[in-house]
Amino acid sequence: MRSGHGAGPRAGHRFRHRVTAGLTTLLLPLGALVGLASPASAATSATATYAKTQDWGSGFEGKWTVKNTGTTALSSWTVEWDFPSGTSVTSAWDADVTGSGTHWTAKNKSWNGTLAPGASISFGFNGSGSGSPSACKLNGGSCDGGSVPGDNAPSAPGTPTASSVTDTSVKLSWSAATDDKGVKDYDVLRDGAKVATVTSTSYTDTGLSAGTDYSYTVQARDTADQTGPVSGAVKVRTTGDTTTPPPTGDKVKLGYFTEWGVYGRNYHVKNLVSSGSASKITHINYSFGNVKNGQCTMDDSFAAIEKAYTADQSVSGTADTWDQPLRGNFNQLRQLKAKYPHIKVLYSFGGWTYSGGFAQAAQNAAAFAKSCKALVEDPRWADVFDGIDIDWEYPNACGLTCDTSGPAAFRTLMQALRAEFGKDYLVTAAITADGSSGGKIDAADYGGAAQYLDWYNVMTYDYFGAFNAQGPTAPHSPLTSYPGIPTAGFNSADAIAKLKAKGVPGSKLLLGIGFYGRGWTGVTQSAPGGTATGAAPGTYEAGIEDYKVLKTSCPVTGTIAGTAYAKCGSNWWSYDTPATIGTKMAWAKDQGLGGAFFWEFSGDTANGELVSAIDSGLK
């Protein structure tokens, strides 16, 4: 799979997603599995959740996680579920699993049956078939820990309010939850982790760090130890900020971090630190979340929240533990923000591959926005994200598929997102840079939508490439037009001018930079405009190669329209260099633009020379 991003026929964020069999992770919340929770026969103080961690078509790997949500130790556990006919367990580990027809039972081993309050244990199995579990029971009760016969779980408490904020403490208050048998106490959660259990509807959290952002939620527990839903979140920043202002000036310097880069590319959040890039950027777009059934959804939960990092791989230098509530990229981003407090992180949804769901989302924009905020504000990682980025490629125009939702749909979606997220979150969008007459910029109301957004990431790259296999060769990211350009309006200057003419302030426009090149093979002419026979070989995809490779494998032989090109053998490439980025940043400042962004971090050198060029160019 891939994700597009840009202006041309095949332009867009390149979605070099892993396709290795067995690496797809599908988390299945208990509430989403029809019939998973069966009537309980006794009160339960534990939950069991299921995840399909690998799927290779004819079979799969599954994982159950049992968590003690009560206040006393659990001495043993038994998980039962049904599979549809044709689906079965073939082997298992960390539990004794037996089957009778379509019914399966897993019992703890002698060494992992005891669970302290708050602790969890996982066991796994290989299966054949493609079915999902149903009718789950944990120790004879409900797997979701929330159903006791004749006793409903408590309601959600009111969203906490914060007062008496100091450098190291904050007082939280909330309205009481209700329960048919009575509320016993409340769990106070800071950034998704429980920090206290209290019997009143207020709590003062102490021992905090000065000038630091925290997110608080509350959850009620009734007399049967059933927990209700988590309240809304309140964000708090302690006083006494002593952090040094970032050395970035007042311009936005944003990079895309790809979720799938942790696989074949072996690029991780720590690379932002080792390359020196973290101190030179202001924002990160984490890409990509998916859009399904009119809702924002997580794509690869293993990479996002489960992948374990060793001490030498992690930003903090501390190894992940098997039972910590959050691992993966999200936890590494949390550690990065602790180390570099000036960095803001946005969760980006869509891209070339996942834009097909936006048309349905726009039909009920308010519901879509609500689903996005619920995902971004999930208590387990509410402190990680500072906003949302929408990469709809392209509204009322053609990308991977053609959208016919109309010119107003994009504005409607952005209005709903701003209404839902409010003024304290960033709301941004990556948009086409097609400056041609009647092109993609003209297809949607980008001018009208701008009032709801903090900025647009204008995808000023991918204008030309080997998706036109015979050429003519042309730079994929021209800053300006030039004699012989294959398509009028396919350049940064024309795109920015058109957006300004539609009423978008320059301060809300970021210039896009590609950290990669596009190339052809079978080329005999060194100057742009030559013919070709097809796409030049690339490490991950024909016709595309990272800057860090091209700078030595095919060094620059010329420049045109503010960007560089190179002829080596029969291959012809175009890409940006530190020098051409410097030219583009000077142009962006002259135009009064809000800054620049780039796709994406892993294309840069190990010492981050392209990020450095953006940083120095915008100062």
C-alpha positions, 0 to 999 in steps of 0.5 A: 500500500502507499499513501499519496500527497501532492499536486500531480496525477499520482501526487501525495504522501507516499504510503510505503506500508509493510505488507509482510504476512503476519504483521497486521494487528487488529484490536477488537474492543469488547464492545465492538464484538457482537455477543462477546459479553455474556450474562455474568454469573458473579461479580468480576473485578477483571477484564479480558480483551482480545487482539488479532496480532497477526493474520496470514490469510489461512490462519492467524495469531490471537492474544488475550489480555486479562487485567485485574481491575479490582482492589484485591489480588486475583488468584486464578483466571479462566477465559472462555469463548466461542469461535464460529464453525471453521475457526479453531485454536491450533497451538497456544502458549502461556495458558492451557487451552482446550476446545469442545466443539466451537467452545474454547477454554483457557486456564492460567499456568501455575506461574501466572494465575495470580494478578495484583490489582492493576496488573495484567497478563497475556496469553497467545495462540495460533488459529486456523480460519478467520472467525472472531471470538464471541460469548466471552466469559472470565471466571464465569462472569463478563469479560468487560468487567461491567455486568453483574446480574441485577446491578448496573455499572456506575455512570461516568462522572462529570468532566473534572475541573481544575483549580489552585494550579501551582508549579507542582500541584492541581486541585480537581473536582467533578460531579458525582457518578450515579449507580443503582446500588451506590458509588463506592469510590473514584479512580483519578487518572493522570495521562491514562494512569491511575494516581489515586482512589478517593471516596470524595468528588475532589482530589489534589494531585501533587509532586508534579513538574513545573510548566508541564502539560497533564490530562486528567480523567475520573472513573467511578466504582460501585460497591460490587467493584464494577467500574463505569466509563471514564469521564471527559478529560481536562488538560492542565498546565502547571505554572512556573515554566522554566523550559528554554524557548525552542531555537526555532523562531516563530515559523512552523517547522513540521515533519511527518513521522510514518507509523510503518517506518518502524518496520522495513525502514527501521526508523524510530522516534529516537532517530529524531534525537540522534539526528539532532532533528528534534531540537530544530522542529516545532511539530510532528504529524504522526501518520496515518490513522484510517477513516472507516465507516465515517469514523477516525480509527487507529491503523496499526495498533502494534506499532502505535501502542504495543511494540516494546522498546529496549533501553538503548532503543528508547528516547528515555533510555528506559526499557518498556515492561511487558505490563506497562499500559502504553508502549510503541510509537505513542509512548516514544512520542510521549518521552520525546515531548518530555525531553523537548517540551516545545514539540507539538504532535498531531495525529494525521488521518487519511493520506493517499491510501486512506482517503476513501473514507472521507466522503462518508465522514462528511455526510455526518461531519459532527459524528466523524469529529466526535469519533476523532476526538475520542481517539485523539483523547483516549485516556491512555495517550491523551497527553501525546497529541496536541491536535489533528491533521486531515489528509483528504486526497482529494475532496471533490477530485480524484486521488486513488479514487475519485470523490464526488462529495461536492465543493462544500464537503471539505469546509463542512468537515473542517467546521465540525472538527473545529467545533468539536476540538475547540480552540485549545487543539490544533486543527490542520489539513494537508491539501493539494498544490495543483495551481492549474486553472480548474485544477484540484484547488478549484474543486473544493472550498479551501478559502472558506475552510481556512477560518477553521484551521490553524494552517494548511500543509500545501503539498508542493511536490510530486508534480512530475514523476515516472507515473508518466513513464516516457517523460518528459523528465521534469523536477517533481518539486519546482518552486516556480514555473520555467520554459518547457514545464510540462503542465502550467500551474504545477509549481509552488508559486502558482499554488500559493498564489491561487490559495492566497487569491481564494482568501487564505492568509499566507500565515496559514500556508506551509510550503512542502518539501519532499525528503526524496527524489523522483526519477526515470531510467532510459534517459539520454538528455541531461537537461530537463525535458528528455524522454525516458523508458520507465521508472528508475530503480528505487529501494522501496518503490520504482521511481522514488528514492530517499535523499540520503541515498541519492546525494551519493548515488546520483549527485546533483548535476544542475538546478532548475526552478529552485530545485535540483536534478541529477543525471547518472548513467541512464537515470535522471532524478530530481530532488531538493538539497540543503542549498535548494531548501535554503532558496525555498525557505527564503522565498517562503519568508518573503511570501509571509508563509507560516513556515514549512513542512516535509515528507518525511523524516526517514528520507533525511541523512543520519545527521538530519541535514535537510531538517537543519536546512529548513531550520536555518532557512526559516530563522 
